[in-house]
Amino acid sequence: MNKAEKNVVVIGAGPAGAAAAYYLQKDGYEVTVLEKESFVGGRTHGYENEQVRFDTGASFFTNFYPLLKELVKKLEIEDEVIELERRVGLKYNEQIAEFKFGSFRSFWNLPFIEARDKWIMLWNTIKLSLQRGKLDLVSPDKLAAIDDESIADWATNSMSYKIYHFLIKPGVEPFWYFSCEDVSRAMTTVLQARAADAKFYTFKHGMARISEKLLENCKVHLNANVNAISVNGNVEINYSTKEKTEKIKTDYLVMATPATVSSKLLNSQLNNPLGTFIKSQKYVHNIHAAYLIDEGEISGFHAYYYPCGDWNTPIGAIVFHKLKCPESIKAPHGKELVSIYLLDEPSKAIINSNKNDHEIMNEVWEMACDFLPKLTKIKENVTIIKRREAIPLHEVGRYKQANQLKNESLGKIFFTGDYLSCATVEGGLRSGRWVASKISNKEITF
Ligand SMILES: Cc1cc2nc3c(=O)[nH]c(=O)nc-3n(C[C@H](O)[C@H](O)[C@H](O)COP(=O)(O)OP(=O)(O)OC[C@H]3O[C@@H](n4cnc5c(N)ncnc54)[C@H](O)[C@@H]3O)c2cc1C
């Protein structure tokens, strides 16, 4: 880097932008973050009113998120970390089975599959866990070699149809909402390798906490919506706040927005292979609707319900927040806060319809009652989050491409985000640190 070029603007204050800003500022750069929302955290943001608080997007992290773990220590927020319940209800048509992640006994007692399939799954899981060191959920370079077929094809062909539907799919779709038929097996192999010791955590005040802490000492402009970028020697950025339109010049620009936003803002300039990759990114839709119900209604319930098997349901997941972790949310005394997440296709159909939020919330609750008939019709609507760009689709071949493009930039414009690694908070953070290393031209180890 030219020593005089010390200004960096980061657009987007999600985990990727926050990590990039944190590491660059620590390395002596003058960093300015522009964020269009009134809060930082991006898709890890929570919803809060007088009655409730809960995460609307990312809601947990795991023991195989090494950078997040390292940052929690460095930022001294270890006492804010809470371990989550891992027991779920797996639902297949009318049947519900209890399943505990990481428990051999719970796996062995699962009623939907026969002993032969359990042995096959066990053998494959042991084989994969022995290769753990070579796998990493968010590193395209480690996953490129196994980025060759979809989760559905891989699981069905290498194990069995039932293992795919009853064990693999419920470990993926309730978390990412896409269809396993559309997504590379690379990410699943890592999940399976970590299945035996997987642990889940959250922060007391929500998942946006990590971005808030990373940006604590950075210059952040909230409500700053970037609407144009021009490159003539220097990079010039136009953004509008509530009051006015501003212009800012910078030596380096970090685009830490979803790929679709980068694509729109830089369209005509995205003409190298990295640009083509950015323009080609697709995202899955997601509806997350939240309700309050009487706590008395949920006696004997599990904290989570996930579909499994080869049946058609619009439900991705149902979460009962107090059962899951009362310390990480806010809800009125005597009430339970319930979140319903829909899969990609039904979310897309509803988001593209002309229905208003009230109608959609009633429709989603009906779907939840069909899925889980123990739920009564009585509920109080809290809020609905409709995302057209919830999760970047991890198509087959995508890790290979990301790996080939990892050292590319567009002159002084650099790109970061979960779409370049894996749709997780760890993916965003690692991609943010990587871009900081590229700009400062050295491996960042602090
Ligand atoms: C419903 C849901 C559940 C999830 N669950 C989990 C989970 O449990 N665990 C997990 O690890 N991950 C989860 N994820 C994924 C995780 O949230 C993302 O992978 C992560 O937030 C990606 O970080 P990012 O910084 O790349 O993008 P984002 O978090 O999307 O941040 C991008 C930022 O750019 C800003 N921006 C966009 N356009 C502009 C503009 N024009 N001007 C200025 N700013 C702009 C946005 O407002 C946003 O703040 C979930 C995601 C969703 C949607």
The ligand as an ORCA input file, in Angstrom:
! r2SCAN-3c Opt
* xyz 0 1
  C     -33.436    -15.413      8.775
  C     -31.941    -15.601      8.871
  C     -31.421    -16.441      9.842
  C     -30.033    -16.609      9.965
  N     -29.541    -17.400     10.974
  C     -28.217    -17.462     11.178
  C     -27.708    -18.082     12.354
  O     -28.468    -18.507     13.233
  N     -26.355    -18.155     12.504
  C     -25.492    -17.613     11.585
  O     -24.274    -17.710     11.780
  N     -25.952    -16.968     10.489
  C     -27.284    -16.861     10.276
  N     -27.769    -16.150      9.209
  C     -26.809    -15.592      8.228
  C     -26.120    -14.297      8.709
  O     -27.056    -13.389      9.238
  C     -25.414    -13.660      7.532
  O     -24.589    -14.637      6.914
  C     -24.526    -12.473      7.934
  O     -25.292    -11.471      8.547
  C     -23.848    -11.925      6.699
  O     -23.107    -10.785      7.028
  P     -22.736     -9.689      5.932
  O     -21.997     -8.612      6.648
  O     -22.096    -10.353      4.777
  O     -24.138     -9.129      5.373
  P     -25.305     -8.336      6.122
  O     -25.451     -8.834      7.507
  O     -26.477     -8.412      5.229
  O     -24.787     -6.819      6.166
  C     -24.845     -5.974      5.023
  C     -25.076     -4.537      5.479
  O     -25.057     -3.658      4.346
  C     -26.027     -2.636      4.548
  N     -26.376     -2.016      3.259
  C     -27.012     -2.610      2.210
  N     -27.186     -1.702      1.207
  C     -26.629     -0.534      1.617
  C     -26.483      0.775      1.015
  N     -26.939      1.059     -0.217
  N     -25.855      1.753      1.748
  C     -25.385      1.489      3.009
  N     -25.501      0.280      3.610
  C     -26.113     -0.718      2.933
  C     -27.186     -3.430      5.162
  O     -28.137     -2.582      5.786
  C     -26.445     -4.328      6.148
  O     -26.281     -3.721      7.402
  C     -29.154    -15.942      9.066
  C     -29.682    -15.082      8.098
  C     -31.056    -14.907      8.006
  C     -31.612    -13.961      6.985
*
